Amino acid sequence: MSKQALIVWGGWDGHQPEEVAGIFAGLLREEGFGVEVSDTLDSFKDAERLAGVDLIVPVWTMGKIESEQLQPLIAAVKEGGTGIAGCHGGMGDSFRNEVEYQYMVGGQWVAHPGNDGVTYMVRIKDRGHLLTEGMDDFVVVSEKYYMHVDPAIHVHAVTDFGDVEMPVVWTKTYGAGKVYYNSLGHQANIVRMPETLELMRRGLLWATR
């Protein structure tokens, strides 16, 4: 039986969530996943459904989530071991009032100085890891995310803010579940960059292993 993924998109339209959700759905289907794509947070209400999913991919910037939607999501990852993976504000700037969600993700967006169009280098930190093996540093012209981060995360790629290394790609565990996050992906064109796409493909798969 193939692995199952649930992609839930919505929130702020500026991040092109429907288009980004479609890119992730295509990646996962190429890897043999059964994929359900939803545009409602009510998809998280069905705890039994979530228990049968191997991977949840949120693509939902800002917005509000009700307790009856959030708690089954938290439980699926923390207790059920469902993987969760995503990018940019679609996972790292969701539901700003929900600190447990932020704790699960391992970070929260704070600022993007210069807004869109900033040129910066993404540097690979652990070239021996299966998430980054064989990948080189690369340049991005996009938003540059400054984030509050959990010190427990495992950092795979960074960028520089002056003398400070800011995580760009990280993984962590949350209870029984595996968490993957990539701060790239302001819009679909950045998600489609070969480097971003490959990082996301590997991350989506890693979260279900």
N, C-alpha and C positions, 0 to 999 in steps of 0.2 A: 504494500500500500504506500502511495506517495505521501510525502510530508505535506502538511496543510499550513497555509499562511492566511492571515487576516490583515488587510490593509484598510485603515480608516482615515479618510481625508476630510479636510474642512478648515474652518477658522479663517484667518486673514487671507484674502485672495491674492495679495501681492506676492506671495511665495508660490503661486501657481500650483496649489496642492493637487488638483485633479490630474494635471499633466505629470507631476512628479510621481504621484501614485501609480499612474500608468507605466512609467519607466520602471519602477520597482516591480510591478506585476509582471512585466515582460522579462526582467532578469530572473525572477523566481520561476516563471513557467519554463524558461530555457533550461533551468536546473531540475525540472521535473516536479515542481511543487504544484499542488492544487491550490488555487488562489481565489479568495473571495475579496472583492473590493467594495467598500461601503462608504457612504457619505453621512453617516449618522453615528453619534456617540452611543446611541441606544444599542449598537452592536456589542457593546461591552457589558450590557446588563445580563446576558445569558451566560451564567457561570458554567453551565454544562457544555455549552458550545465552546467557550474559551478553553475548557479543560481538554478538548479534542484538537486544539490548534497547537502546532509546533512553534509558530512564530507570529508575533504581532508587530506590525509596522505602522506606527502612528505618523500621520502627515497632517498635523493640526496645530497651527500657530495661534497662540493666545487663546481667547475664548474662555468659557467656563464649562466645567464638568460637574455633574451632580454626583452626590455620594453613591447613589444606586448604580451609576455608570462607572465611577472610579474604583470602588471597592472590589468588584469582581475582577477588574484588570489587575489591580495590585495583587490579589490573591492568586490569580493565574500564574503570574511570574514568580512571586515570592514562595508560594506553597506548592503550586503545580509544576513549576519548572519550565513553563513556557518561555521561550526566548523573546526578547524585544530588541528591535534595531531601528535606527532612523537617522535623520540628518537635520542640520541647521535648525531653524526655528520650529520646524514641524515636529521635533521631539525635544529640543533644548530650550524652547521658549513657549511651552504649552502650559495653560492652566496656572497662571502666575501665583494664585493664592494657595495652591495645593503643594505644601512642602513635602509630603510623603511621595508624591509623584516625582518631584525634583530629586529627592534622596534616591529613588529607584534609578533615575536616569544617570545620576552622578555629577550633575552640573546644571547651571541655569544661565541663560544669556543675561549680560549686564549692559553692554554697550558695543557699538561698532563705529569707532572713531573714523570720520571721513565718509561714512555711509557707503554706498555702492561705488565701485570703480577704483578701489584701492589695490595697488599692485604689491603683492607680498609673496614670500617664499614659504612653502610648506616643506618641512624637513622631516624625513623618516628617522625615527629614533631607534627602532629595534629591527634591523634588516633581516635578522634570523627568524623572525616570527612568521607564521604562515599567513598572517594578515598583510604583511608588508614585504615578504621575501621577493627579492628581485626588482623592487621598485626604487626609483631614484627620487631625489628631491625635485620639486616642480613649482612653477610660478602660477599664481592665480590672480586674476583681476576681478575682484568681487568685494562683498562685505568681509571685513576682518573681525571675527567675533572675539570679544573679551568676555570671559565667563567666570562665574564663581564655580569652583570645582571641588569635588569630594577628594580628600587626600588618599582615599583608598583605591582610586582608579589606576588602571595600568595604561600608561600613555604610549601610543604607537607613532604619533606624528605631532609636530609642534609648529608654531610660528613665533616670531619674536615681537614683543612690545617693549622697545628699548632693551633693557637688560633682563627682562622677564621672559621666560619661555612659557607660552600659553598653549595648553593642549588643544589639538585640532581633532585627533582621532583617539578614542579611548575605549577600553572595555572594563567591565567590572562584573561581579556577581551580586545578585540581590536575592537573598534567601537561596532557593533552589534554582533560580533562573539566571540566564546569562544575558548581559546587556552590552550592546554595541552602539556607539555614537560617533558621528562625524559632523563637525561644525560647518563643513562646506555644503553648498547647495541652495544658495539664495533663490535662484530660479532654475527652471528646467535646463537652460543652456549650461549651467555650472554642473548640474548633476550629470549631464551627458558628456562632460569632459572625460577623456579616456582614463585619466588617473582617478577622478572621483568615482566613475562608474566601476572601475576595478576594485577600488577600496570598498565600495558599497556591496558589490557582489560577494566579495570575500567575507565582509562583516555579516551580511544577511545569512550566509551559510554557517559561519562560525557560531552565531547565536543559537542555532538549532542542533549543534553537534553534542 
